[in-house]
């Protein structure tokens, strides 16, 4: 399992998709930061404060792209192996369950890693411009708002970790969708649609019987500075996790069934050759 995970991490880090995505996150954030600094905000709050204003308080471009980015990085890697049948040789040595478990862990690492690396690069840039931490005049809402008053840097670290968690779960969801559907396009597009457009489904559940479904819709679950109740937010994250696990389990049974059919067909062909 370890070899599969390490191989996946190396492939992800060496792929153009990973660094294109990192560049996209950095560029979108830089545009947001520059827009903020145009109003001399950097003189009042410093560049570390700008990191908070440009990321935590609101970055509309990243809000739109965040659910799509993890799938863009990892989906082509595993879907290529699944469709080409390259996974069969490896899974024969490890077993199909362990193989899929390793790829699941790889998806979680890849999905979280892209945001950790990108946000740390942005934070390092802000720190290089101005390492001082000034008092920032805003009322934090959402997760860990109490932490901000004791340590702005700890608040930033928690933001990065939470963003990484969301990236990991959306990447895992992409893995599950691709595995269950055997479709590269579905694994690339559906996680982003679920993350960015699920609010369009709110009206469908606007009745007493199905209103509880609104709690599970993961719309803006990755927005750190939104006043969603913690239990509500946790329910959304758990929904993504359990949906991903169900899809991976469905994909496992699908591959297992295909393997049995292929084995039976091979055995039948071999028996026919012997008879001839």
ABEGO torsion letter per residue (X at the ends): XAAAAAAAAAAAAABAAAAAAAAAAAAAAAAAAAAAAAAGAAAAAEAAAAAAAAAAAEBAAAAAAAAAAAAAAAAAAAAAAAAAGAAAAAAAAAEAAAAAAAAAAAAAAAAAAAAAAAAAAAAAAAAAABABBBBBBBBBBEBGAAAAAABAAAAAAAAAAAAAAAAAAAAAAAAAAAAAAGBAAAAAAAAAAAAAAAAAAAAAABBAAAAAAAAABABGAABAABABBAAAAAAAAAAAAAAAAAAAAAAAAAAAAAAAAAAAAAAAAAAAAAAX
